[in-house]
Amino acid sequence: MLKKKYERPFIKKMSVGILDKTGVQPAFTPVTHIDGVAVSELIRKYGTPLFVMSEQQIRLNYQAMFRAFSTRYPKVQCAWSYKTHYNNAICRIFHQEGSWAEVVSGFEYRKALQNGVPGSQIIFNGPDKQEEELRLAVTQESLIHIDHFEELYLLTSVCESLGKKAQVAIRVNMDTGVYPIWDRFGFNFENGQAWTAIQKIAASNMLSLTGLHTHIGTFMLSTDAYAVAARKLSTLALKCKAELNIVVKYIDMGGGFPGINTLKGTYGAIQLPTVDAFAEAITSTMLEAGFPPADLPLLILESGRLLVDDAGYLLGTVLANKKLSDGRKATIMDFGVNILFTSFWYDHKISPAQEVSAYQEDTVIYGPLCMNIDVVREHLSLPLLNRGDHVVVHNVGAYNMTQWMQFIAMRPAIILIDTKGDTHVIRQKENLEYLEQLEQIPKHLQ
Ligand SMILES: *Cc1c(COP(=O)(O)O)cnc(C)c1O
């Protein structure tokens, strides 16, 4: 046996925390300003936790997306997905930019009307449209996207009682090569249900088939899936013309383009396709599908998270630090999963809001709730933060401010920084009075 070589011993500094795929430990640059506004000033004025939305970033995102599609295809329309963020101020930014509204419930529908969106520019999606709501939508000449046969029959009877035709599309689900298939919404393409629904609409005196819709999933990483979906909807549309002499006026490709967040377990190692790549996949498929130029359908997009996620920040304050039984460090923040619902599937980037030391330690980030699942980050390599220090959580603009819970703590205020750098409260912090507004005490307990 060969004698092993002697190696000189050396001391290497241990580096804790999770490295990304390139072996780089993230450095912490304090985030002291958002759109030129000092974070410390926002916190002094409004306290924490505090949601901050950037109007400028929303407009830039919208314009980039619209440009990606409209430079490749002649007829493009965006419809703002209300459930992603239905604060009226945010919706109105999108409507000012030219977006229609895409709603999935009766109250979202009424919000869109109250935000000044003409009925004919409201897309009514979702499996639960009440008779009353359908009546309103037919009267307002909205685009009603039928989800199931029961809804088709209900809508027909609503139209008959009103003596008014409805502009409808069907939602189509399909195999796009991404699994599991979202086949619970709409009618399936492969098993023929979608075609059956189209035939029923074509045979109806009350329903007029205007469009075809799909929404194949969310945080989609595959541009190919959109190409497949666009091809299948185009095929259906061409079949409508060939067999039923119906010209489908629009194809609505839904949303689902990923925001820039890091999905749990991926450590940022996934390369997300750009909006241009999605646009290329969809538009080239539609342009090559064989539509006569005059019948080229309008392309509608219902992108949600991509357009607001990186425009939203959550400002928070450190409440305490402690050592856990296994030796790990834990930091307790004044915001938890009650207002950061997306922390269940994203590893949110968290930055200190003031100067920090270079030394980092693996840290668990807890929220303030008396509930074991209130974990904002399982592992985060963080510099030492003391009680009273502030942090900025990034990319929280999508879904958090609609899915947030009023549990143990009140929901915080939302601030909008406008394009001039002025700040506006667009939703006040909740208080006890607000919470108890709907409560009633029976007489025997008074
Ligand atoms: C939620 C939803 C959207 C938006 O989805 P994102 O993943 O946020 O882009 C669009 N269309 C429909 C029908 C939806 O349900």
The ligand as a Tripos MOL2 file, in Angstrom:
@<TRIPOS>MOLECULE
LIG
   15    15     1     0     0
SMALL
NO_CHARGES

@<TRIPOS>ATOM
      1 C1        -55.8420   33.2640  -10.3890 C.3       1 LIG1
      2 C2        -56.1990   33.3920  -11.8040 C.ar      1 LIG1
      3 C3        -55.4150   34.1770  -12.6590 C.ar      1 LIG1
      4 C4        -54.1080   34.8070  -12.2440 C.3       1 LIG1
      5 O1        -53.1570   33.8270  -11.9930 O.3       1 LIG1
      6 P1        -51.5990   34.1820  -11.7630 P.3       1 LIG1
      7 O2        -50.9640   32.8590  -11.4940 O.co2     1 LIG1
      8 O3        -51.5440   35.0760  -10.5750 O.co2     1 LIG1
      9 O4        -51.1040   34.8380  -12.9830 O.co2     1 LIG1
     10 C5        -55.8480   34.3130  -13.9650 C.ar      1 LIG1
     11 N1        -56.9940   33.7060  -14.4030 N.ar      1 LIG1
     12 C6        -57.7450   32.9430  -13.6020 C.ar      1 LIG1
     13 C7        -58.9750   32.3100  -14.1300 C.3       1 LIG1
     14 C8        -57.3740   32.7500  -12.2780 C.ar      1 LIG1
     15 O5        -58.1340   31.9710  -11.4890 O.3       1 LIG1
@<TRIPOS>BOND
     1     1     2 1
     2     2     3 ar
     3     2    14 ar
     4     3     4 1
     5     3    10 ar
     6     4     5 1
     7     5     6 1
     8     6     7 2
     9     6     8 1
    10     6     9 1
    11    10    11 ar
    12    11    12 ar
    13    12    13 1
    14    12    14 ar
    15    14    15 1
@<TRIPOS>SUBSTRUCTURE
     1 LIG1         1 GROUP 0 **** ****
